[in-house]
């Protein structure tokens, strides 16, 4: 399942800060999405891969619907993902619980609705973090 969270900051005082939180549990039946990262792009939540999956699952919180997106080039569980320049980048991961770890990354372009395999990483990675720093993707 996927948890959708929205935060609404309230008026702040010098003594305390309060926050309103709404949690919604969604049953994502399109794929087995455990061990899958999720990122937001253009108002949608993208769930990438997961256990033995190449699937992309897309949730639209405004409409409340879930749909299948295009498959990635590789099954990716325990991968990491970031957004850079309006595209999703999925790095590393493993194909199955026995491996192998992936030493590549791929990108999703929402304008073409396609995943493209990119250059190799310096080494295979899984269960790693990933961030964007000054237009560079840092994994490790």
Protein Blocks (a to p, Z undefined) as FASTA:
>chain_A
ZZddddddddddfkbccddddddddddfkbccehiacddeehiacdeeiehiabdcdddf
knopacdddddfbdcehiacddeehiacdeeiifblnbpadfbdcdddfklopacddddd
fbdcehiacddeehiacdZZ
